[in-house]
Amino acid sequence: MSLESDIKSLVESVDLELYDIGTVNENDETIYRVSVMSKEMNGTKRSGVSLDACVELTHMISPLLDVTPPVSGDYRLEVGSAGIERKITSLAQFTKSIGENVLLNASGKDKIKGILTDVKGSKIFVQTPDEELEIEYNEIKKARTYFEW
C-alpha cells in the first residue's frame, strides 16, 4: 500500500474523510499537511471537524511517518480540517464539495460563481443565479469553495 492509502485508512477509521495531502514550505519550514473533512451532514452542509479529532489523527499518523517519511529532511506534520474555503484541485474534491458555493475560472469564460450541484464523469455542474452550467473538468483553471456571509 502507498503512504497516501495508509493515511486514508487511518482517517476513515475515525469516521472522517481525507480531502487532501500536500507538502508546503512556509517560513523556511517544510510542512506535511493532511486535510480532512467530516462525513456527517448537517442539513445540506457538512459538519465540522473537532480539534480533538485532529489531535487523535496526528497521534495515529505520526508513527506511520516515522517508518515511511513523506519527505527527506526535517518537516512538521499538520493535520487539520479542509475548511469552509478551500482549493478544489481534483474530480474527487469536486465530488466532496457538491452542495457548496464555488468560484471557478474556466477557459474562455468569465468567473463562474454558484452552487456546485453535481459531478458526472468529467463534467462539473454549477447552478448560477441565471442558469445551470455544465463545465468540462479539463477547462477549469482554478477552483475553490467560498463562504457567503
N, C-alpha and C positions, 0 to 999 in steps of 0.2 A: 504494500500500500504506500501511497505517497504521503508526504507530510501534510499536505492540504486535506486529504481524505481522512487522515487520522485526527486532525483538528476538527474537521466537520463532525466526525463521530462523537468526539468529546462534547462539542457544542450541543448536538442533538440529545445527548444523554442527560442534559439538564433542561430539556424541553425548550431550547431556543433554536434559532435558525442562523446559519452562517451567511453573512451578507458579503463580506469581502476580506481578503488578506492582502497586505501590502507592506512594503518596506519604504520608509521615507527618511530623509535626512533633515533634521531641524536643529538649528543652533549647534552645529558640529557634533550632533549625536545621531546615531542610527537607531531608528525605532521600527520594530517589527509589530505592525498593527493588525489586530484581529477585530473586525467589526461584526456585531451580532444584532439580531432583532428578535422580538417576541413572535411566537406562532399564534398567540391568542389575539382574537379580535374583540374590540370594544365598540360594538356597533359597526360602523364602516371603517374604523381606524384600528391600527394595531395598538396593543397595549405596550407600555414602556418596558424597559429592561432595568432591573434594580441594580444598585451598586453592589449589593451582596452577591448577586448572580455573576457579575463581572469579576469580583474578587475570587469567588469559587472557581470560575473558569481559569483565571490566572494561575491559581494553585494547581489546577489539573493539567494545563498546557505546559507550564514551566518545566517539569521533569522530562516531558517529551522532547522539548527543545534542547535540554542538556545532553540527550542522546543523539539527536539529529539537529544540529544547529542550522537555523534558516539562512544565516549569512556568515561570512567569515569576519572575524574580529569581534569587538565589543558591540553590543546592542542592548536595547531595553525592550521588553515585552510590554505591550499596551493592549489591554482587552477592554472594549467599550461598546456602547450602543452605536449603531449606524447613524442614529439621529433622525430628526424630523426633516432636516435639509441635508441632502447628500447627493453625491455624484452617482449617475447611473452609467455604467460602462459595459454592461453585457445584457444579453437577452434574458438571462436568469434574473438579473437585478430588475429589469423592466417587469418581469412577471411578478416579482415580490413587491412591486410598487403599484400594482393595479388598485385603483380607487383613490390614489393620491394626486395632488396637484403636481404638475410637471411643467418645466420650461425647457424647450428644445430649440436647438439651432440645427437646421437641416439644409442640405444642398438646394439652392435655388428657391428658398422660401424665407419669409420674414420669421422672426422669432415666434414660436408657437407656444401658447400658454393655455393650459386647460387641464382637464382631469383625464388621467390615463385609464381607459375603460377596458382594454383587452390587449392581449398579445397572441397572435395566431401565426405560427411558423416564424417567418422573419418580418411580419407586418405588425406595426405598433398602431393602436387606435387611440386617438385623443379627442375628447369632446371639448370643443371651444365654445364660447358663448353663442357663436353663429352656426356651427356645423360640426359633424364628426369627421375628423381627418384620418386618413389611412396613410401611414408613412413607412417606407421600406427601411428596415434597420440600418442597412449599409449607407443610407443617405444622411443619417444622423451624425453630425459632427460633435455635438456636445449635448448632454442632457443632465438634468438634476431635478430632484423634488424640491418643493418650496412650501413654506407655511404662510398662509394668508391670515394676517392679524385682523 
